[in-house]
Amino acid sequence: MLKELIYKNKTFRRFYENVEIPYQQMKQWIELVRLIPNARNQQALKYLIINDKNIKEQLFPTLKWAGYLKDWQGPEPGERPSAYIVIGIDRRISDNYIAHWTYVDLGIAIQTLLLAAVEAGYGGCVIVAMNKPKQREILHLPEFFDIQAVLALGKPKENVIWKDMKPGDRDIRYYRDEKGNHYVPKRPLSEILLNEWEEFKFIKNH
């Protein structure tokens, strides 16, 4: 089951915008994240669900969508996310936490949310390139809430294909073909598992 979810959990940037995600559904995902491991058990991450039409329209221009697709400014109306989850750190809990543990806990939380979304028939895109000051203004966020990422969510409307890279290939840029298929290069297992490297053959694996 986990393998199937991971294979389905790709980065989607185009959605069936009219297919809404119920608030209660997303609330259940946050309940899952509430239980995950986190550094020193500080539980400093906080979440804000956005599915209000007016707020979504204001939030959309604050997000940057695909760095490698230079001529694409993001999904068109009708293909935009049907919901967002804004993830931030509560600075009242620990400023030291921000320096040392942000990316560990944030990564666990994001992966958990995305796998939950995929299991329910949705998909998403993690966005960290964004206009945070404008977002704070739109969302009336308290000073202690430090935005770390925004998850764009919805029912996927694009075909995302993993493409195995050849050994030695260094071009990791995703791209689209003339039909709109979105290709994502992935390094082969032999490049990321050091046990497969000649210089680590002295380690006896069983």
N, C-alpha and C positions, 0 to 999 in steps of 0.2 A: 504494500500500500504506500509506504513512504517513497519508494522508488518511482511509482506511478505519479505521485504528487509532484515530486521534484522534476520529472520529465515534463510535466504540464506547466510548471511554474517558470515561465519565461517573462521577459520584460515586454509588456504590451503598452503601446502608446496611442492606439486607436480603439474606440469602444462603440458599442451601441448605446448612445447617450440616453435614449428613451427607456432603456431597461434599468430601472432604479434598484438600488440595494436598500432594503429596509433598515431603518435605524436599529431595530432590535437585533437584526442579524449582525451588524457591525459591533453592537454592544456585546454580543456573545464572543466575538473575536477578542475584544479588549479584556473580557473575563479570562480568556485563555492566557493572554499575555501577562495578566496580573499574577499568574502562578509560576512563571518561568524563573530560572536562576538569574541572579544579578549580583554584582559586586558588593560585598559587605552587607548584603540584604538591605541596601538603602532604599531601593524602590523609588528612585528619583525621576524616572521617566513618567511623563503625563501625556494624555492623548485628548485630541479634540476632533470629534466627528463633524464633517461638513457635508450636508446633503441638501441644504437650502439653495434654491435656484439662484436667487439674487447674490448670495455670498459666493457661490461657485463662479458666477460670471465675473465677479470682482477679483477673485483669487487667481483665475486662469492666467491673466497677463503677467502675473508675478513669477511665473514658472518658466524655466528654460528646459527644453525638451530633449534634444538629441544633438550633442556636440559634433558628431561625425557627419550628420546630414545638414550641411551648410546652407542649402537652399530651402530647408523645411522649417517653418516657424511653429510647428506643433499641429495637433489635430484640428481639423475644420469643425465648424458647428455641425452637430449631429453625430460627431465622432469623438467628442470630448468626454472626460470622465463623468460618471454619474454620481461620484462621491469622492471625498478626500478624507484622509486621516492625518492630522498635523501632530507630529511627535516632538516633544520638547523636554528639557530638563528643568526640574524645579530647583532653582538656585538656593532656595531657603534650606534645602536639605544638606547640600554640601558643595561648595565651590571646588574643593579638592577633588571631588568625584569627577567633575567636568574634565579636569586635566588628565586623569589617569584611566578612567573606565568608560568614557562616553561611547567609544566605537565598539567595544565588546558587548555591552548591554544593548546598545542600539541595534547592532547587527542581529543579535538573538531575537529581539522584539520584532524587527522588520521581517525576518524570515518566518517567524511564527505567524504573523499577520497574513503574509502572502500565501503561505501554505493553507491557512484556514480559508482564505478567499478562493483559492483554486479548488479546494475540496467542495465549496459551495457553488462552483460553476462560474466564478468570476476570475479576474486577473488584475494585475497592477503594474505600476512603474514607480520606482523609488526616485525621488527628486531631491537633490541637495543644492543644486544651482538655482538660486531664487533671490527675489528682492525681499529680504526679511523685514526691513523697516516698513515697507508698504504693507506687508502681511500683518504686522503688528497693528498698524493703523486700521486696516479693514476688520480685523478680528477683535479689536479692543483687548489685546492680551495684557495680562498683568506683568509688571516688571520682572517678577521672578521666573516667568516662563521663557526659557531660552530655546527657540526653535532649532531643531537639528535636522529634520527631514519632513517631507510631505509625501504621503502615499497617494497616488492617483489610482482610482479603482473603478471598475466597471466590467461589463461583459465584453470580452475581447472581440474586435472586428478586424483582425489582421492575422495573417499566417506568418508565424515566427519560426524560423528553421535554424537549428544548430548545424554548423558546418565544421567538420573536423579539419584542423589545420595540418599541413604536412610537416614532418619534423624539420626544424630549422626555419620555418616560415615565421616572420616577425610581424606581419600585418594583421592586427587584431581589430581593425575598424569594421563595425557593422555597416551594412549597406542594403539597398533595395533594388530589385530588378524592375524591368519595365511593367510587370504585372502587379507591382506593389508588394511582392513577397519580401519579407524582412529577414536577412541572413545575419547570423551571429557566429563569427569564427570562434572555435574552442581549441585550446592547446591539447595535444594528445596526452594520454595518461603517462606515457614514457617520459614526458618532459616535466611533469609535476611530481611524480613519485620517485624520490631519490634512490630508492632500492633498485630501480631499473637502470641506474647509471653505472658505468663500468667502474668508476672510482669508489663505489660503495659495495662492490661485490664481496668485499671481505666480511660483510655482515651476513651471517648465515640465517636465511629465512626458511621457515618450515610451514 
